[in-house]
Amino acid sequence: MAPSRSYSHGDSRLAATSAAEPALPHPWTPSIKPNSCRADHGPPNSVDSTAPQPKHRGRILHERCIDCDTCRWMAPETFQRISEQSAVYKQPSGAEERMRALQALLSCPTASIHTEKPSAEIRQVQESFPLPIDEQSLPGVRFCGYHSEKSFGATSYLVIHPNGNILVDSPRYDKGLARRIRMLGGARYMFLTHKDDVGDHHLWHDEFGLERIIHSADVEAFTADAEMQLHGEGPWSLGVDFDLIHTPGHTKGSVCLLYKPLKVLFTGDHLAASEDMELTMFEQYSKDSGLQLGSIWKLMNSDFLWILPGHGRRVEFRDKEERGAALKAFISAKEIEHGHSARA
């Protein structure tokens, strides 16, 4: 499910500075040093190629890590989850693994990964963003990288479209990323799926003069100046190719974006795959899980084969039958768990 890209080699060994080593088995000396993860700690220690190497496989990333899962789905060969935090599992081997690991480094919202020595390939890695997701199935749909801590590490996307490009949720603002997006035609709109993933929307607005779209139920002081505020239950359209579907539950104003020609649904935090590739609605973060489940039922009538979420893993269905069966099974299981029907 992760984009097929790679990490670099030589002296640029991934590193992380750990406050304390967890008691883990399998003595191992990774050249990507990890750190442990709590947002109340200070910034990561500076890179020091003379520092002693970690003695255990699976050392945790820096204290600032928020367990957002970004590095684990971007470079699963290198990063895994240990004790509710991300950890270096093994050093990347080969060009593709090295590129993926460095792309995860740049995308980490809390700068919790670093190389033991400066990487000669970092400029090449920077220039790879925004990344194509699947050039055959999803031409013109790209993953922005540069996740923002302000959005709890949410994924953002760029949709390249002849009537104006769309940023879906806000990546961390970066001048280099802005330059590369401008080379692809800039951005006319920023579609904000819900209030949690608005990130650096003001900076992107200033960069491109784009119009921000958000449901009025999710407008707060930080987004009060959004140019397009949706009201009511919709649905709404953006030109002929995009439908906006109100899917309340995670928040009152959660909205999914359906790119009809490519059958891709941008879901924010409404629906995704978990790390074990089961459908999930992140109930622990939902404002109203019953309402959210009903919103998922509403998607049964939408024609999509891809789910591109803000948090969680991407999903690609083989066909509408597989999609329908997966959604029905998920909803049925949740109805039993919740003790009431979602099928209004």
N, C-alpha and C positions, 0 to 999 in steps of 0.2 A: 504493500500500500504506500510505502514511502517513495518519494521521487528517486529515480535512479541517477544519482550523482556521486561524487567521490571526495576524498580528503588527501592531504599531502604527506610528504615523506621526509627522510633525512633527519636533521636535528630538530625539526618541528614536531616534537612529541607532545601529545596532549597532556596537560597538567592541571592539577587542581590542588589547592592548599587546604588541608584538613585540620580542623581544630583538634579532633580526636579520632583515632582509628577505631572503627567498630570491630567487635570481636567476631571476625569472619574466618572460615576455614580456608584452606588452600593458599599457603604462602605464595606470593606472586609479586613481581615487580613491574607494575605498569609504567610506561613512559608517558601516558596521559595521566597526570595527577588529578584526582578528584577533590572535591570540597564538600562540606556538609551544608545543610540547607534550612535556614530559618530567616524570615524577612527582617527580624529585629537585630540581626548581627550587622557588623560593618561591612565595607567593601572587601572584595577578595584581596588576598595578599598579592604583592607584585610578583611577577615572574622571576624566578631565580634558578638558573640552570645548575647552580652548585648545590642547591638544596638536596638533602637526602631523599631517596626515592621511597615511595610507599612500600610497605612490606606485605600488604594483603591485597588479594584480588577483591574487587568490589568496593573499594573505598568510595565514600559518598562525595558528591560534588560540594561546592562551597556552601557555607551557612545561608547564603542568600537564596539558594535554590527553593522554588515554591512548588516543586513536584508537578509541573504543568504538563509533563510528558513529551514536550517538544523534541528533546534530543533523542528520546527512546524511539519515536516513530520515524524520525529523520535518519537516524543511524543505529538501527537495532543491533547491528553486529558489535557495536562498541559500547553502547549504554544500556543498562538495565535498571530495574527498580529494586531497591533494597531498603527495608525499613521505612517505607513511605517516602523515599527520596530517590533521586537519580544517582547512579554510580557508574564509573567506568568498569565495564566487564572485561574487556580486553582491548589491546591496542589494534587500531585498524591495520589491515594488511592489503596491499594492492592499491592502485590508483583510485578505483571507485569508492572503496571504503574510506580512504583518506579524504577524498573530496566530501563525502557525506558527513564525516565527522567535523570537518572544518565548517561546512554549511550549518551544522547544528551549533557550532561555537558562535557563529555570527547571529544565529536566530535566537539563542538563549536570551530570555527577557531580563535576566538578572546578572548577566556576565559571569556566570558560575563556572565556565569552562575556559581554560586558556592553554596555550602551548608552552612547553618548557623553555623553548627558545623561539624567537620570532620566525614566522613561517614565510618562506619565499613565495609561496603560492597564494597568500591571502588576497592579493589584488585580483587574481584570477577567480577566486571564490566569490569575492564581492561582485565581480562583473557577471556572475552566473545568475544573480537575482534580478528580476522575478523569474522563477523557474517554471518552465512548462510542466504541467502535471501529466498529461497524456496527449501528445501531439496528434495522434491519430483519432482518438475518441473525443477529445476536448480541445480542438484547435483554438488558440487565442485565450485560453483560461490558464492563468499562472498563479503560482504560490509566491507571495511577497517575501516570506521570511521575515527577519527583523521583528520578532514578536515583542510586544510591549508589556512591561510589568503592570502598567496602568490598566491593561485589559486582562490581567491574570494569565498572560502568556497565550492569548487567543491567536488563532491562525487568521490571516487576512489574505485576500485574493485580488487579482486584477483580471477583469474581463475586457479583452480588446474587442471593440465593436465599432462598425463604421459610423454609427450615429453618436458616438462618444463613449470613451472607455469608462468603466465602473470599477471603483475600489469597493470591495465588500469588506466592511469593518476596517479598522485602522491599524496599519503596521506602526512600529516605532518609527518616528521621523528620523531620516538619515539623508543627508544631502546627496550622497552617491546613489542611493536607491531612487531618490527623486529625479536625479539626472537620467537614470536608466528608464524610469517610467515615462519621462518626458520624451525620450527617444522613441518610445513605443506609441506616442500620441498623447501623452499626458492623461488626465482624468477629468471627465465632465461631471461625474456624480460620485458621491461616497454613500453607499447604502449601509446603514447601521442596523444590524439585525436586532439589537436590543441595547439597553443602557450600560451593560457591563463592559462592552467591547468597543467603546468609542475612542479610547486611547488618545492619540495626538491629532484628533480630527481638526482642531483649530489650525495647527501647523500645516496640514495638508490642504486645508481650505486656502490658507494664505499662499501656499506654493502654486496651486493650480487654479484658484478661483472657482473651485468645484461647488456643486450644490449638494448639501447633505440631506439625506432622507432618513427619517426616524418616525416611529409612531408617537403620537402626542402623549399616550399613556406612559411612555418611558422618558419623556422630556424632563430634564432637571436643569438646575441653574447652569451647569457646564455645557448643556446642549440647547439652551433656550434660543440661541440665534440660528438654529438649523433652518435652512431655507425651505425645505419641504417637510411638513409635519402631517402625518397621516391621521385621519380621524375615523372613528367607527370601526366596523368589522371587515370592511373591504368585500371582495378583493379589489386590488388596484392594478393598473398596468403602467409600465414604463415603455412607451413605444409598442410595437407589435410583438417583440420577442421576449418581453419580461413580464411576468405576473408577480405581484406582491401578495402573499398569503398571510393573513393574521393568524398567528399560532400562539395565543396566550397560554400561560402556565408557568414557564420558567420565570418570565416577568409578564406583567399585564400587557406590555407593548411589544412582545416578541413577534417578529415578522420573518418569514422565509422568502427568499428570492428564487423564483423558478425561471431558468433560462431555457425557454421552450425548444428552440431548434436543436440544442445539444442534450436536452433531457437531463439537466443537472440542477439539483436543488441545494442552495446555500442555506444552511439551517441554523447558523449561530450555535446556541447551546440547547436547541430544541430536540435534536435527534442526531445520534452518531453511533459509531461502533466503539466498544470498549477495547482495552488492550488485548483481551482474549477474543476479539472480533465478534462479540455478541452485541445486538442493538441495545442502546442505553439512552435514557432521557435524563440522567444525572439528577435523580429524585432528591438527593441530599441537598441540592442547591435550588430546588424548585420552589417558587412562591406558592403554587397550587398544583400539586401533582395530578389530582383528578382532572382539573381543567386542562392540564398539559396533555394528558392521555387522550382526552377528547379531541384536542387539536391534532394529535397524531392520527387519530381515526379520520379526521377531515382530509388528511393527505392521501387517503386511499383513492380518491378521485383525481389525483394529480399525476401527470405522465412524466415520470423521471426514472432514470436508471443509475444516477450518481447521487450520493450524498456527500457534500463538501461542508464539514462542520467548522465551528469556531474552536471548540474543544473536542477531543476524541479523535478517532481514526476515520478515514474516508471509507466509503462503501461504494462498490460497483456491483450492480445486479446484472445477471446475464440477460434477463428479459422481464417484461411486466408481470409474468406469472410468478417468477421468483420473488420479485419485489412484493407483490400482493400477498404471497404466502408468508413471507418474512414479517411483514407488518401485522398481518392477522394473528400470527403465532405470538408475536410480542405483545400485542394488545390483549389477546385472550389470557395470556399468563398474568399480565398486570391486573386485569379485571378480577381474576381469582384472588390475587394477592390483596387487592384493595376492597374486594367485596361489593363492587357495584359496576354497572355497565358504563362504558365510555361512548357507546354508539347511539348518540342522540339523534 
